[in-house]
Amino acid sequence: MNLLETCYELLKVCEECRTRHWKMREEDREPDFFKEVKPYADRYHAMIDEWEEKSYAWIRENRPKYVHPSQVDNLTDAMKQFIVQSFYKKTGLKRFAQSVQSAEYTLKTFIDALEREGFANEK
């Protein structure tokens, strides 16, 4: 999966997390950590780590105007947290929603920069 495809996949993960958080609040239940939370988190944490490495390399190579390494750091940390938090109804709604929204904004900014630089045609 190339960097652009990974960005789109991570956007889907953001939406999944938002939906799951609402569902867990409605169902009023605690998830099974080893059956639900850990497998999902492990899968996407690995994807986020891969995205992080590719992003740093792309930023070093292309020096985009509106994308910076600190954004990659912040997005990586935030997504790893809210992926796990999305399974728990006790997660504060406002902070959770702001974290997801921030991640989505950063990913969309990154996608715009990739497309502007012509990355969409590369693999």
Secondary structure in CASP SS format (residue, H / E / C, confidence):
PFRMAT SS
TARGET T0000
AUTHOR 0000-0000-0000
METHOD secondary structure of the structure
MODEL  1
M C 1.00
N C 1.00
L H 1.00
L H 1.00
E H 1.00
T H 1.00
C H 1.00
Y H 1.00
E H 1.00
L H 1.00
L H 1.00
K H 1.00
V H 1.00
C H 1.00
E H 1.00
E H 1.00
C H 1.00
R H 1.00
T H 1.00
R H 1.00
H H 1.00
W H 1.00
K H 1.00
M H 1.00
R H 1.00
E H 1.00
E H 1.00
D C 1.00
R C 1.00
E C 1.00
P C 1.00
D C 1.00
F H 1.00
F H 1.00
K H 1.00
E H 1.00
V H 1.00
K H 1.00
P H 1.00
Y H 1.00
A H 1.00
D H 1.00
R H 1.00
Y H 1.00
H H 1.00
A H 1.00
M H 1.00
I H 1.00
D H 1.00
E H 1.00
W H 1.00
E H 1.00
E H 1.00
K H 1.00
S H 1.00
Y H 1.00
A H 1.00
W H 1.00
I H 1.00
R H 1.00
E H 1.00
N H 1.00
R C 1.00
P C 1.00
K C 1.00
Y C 1.00
V C 1.00
H C 1.00
P H 1.00
S H 1.00
Q H 1.00
V H 1.00
D H 1.00
N H 1.00
L H 1.00
T H 1.00
D H 1.00
A H 1.00
M H 1.00
K H 1.00
Q H 1.00
F H 1.00
I H 1.00
V H 1.00
Q H 1.00
S C 1.00
F C 1.00
Y C 1.00
K C 1.00
K C 1.00
T C 1.00
G C 1.00
L H 1.00
K H 1.00
R H 1.00
F H 1.00
A H 1.00
Q H 1.00
S H 1.00
V H 1.00
Q H 1.00
S H 1.00
A H 1.00
E H 1.00
Y H 1.00
T H 1.00
L H 1.00
K H 1.00
T H 1.00
F H 1.00
I H 1.00
D H 1.00
A H 1.00
L H 1.00
E H 1.00
R H 1.00
E C 1.00
G C 1.00
F H 1.00
A H 1.00
N H 1.00
E C 1.00
K C 1.00
END
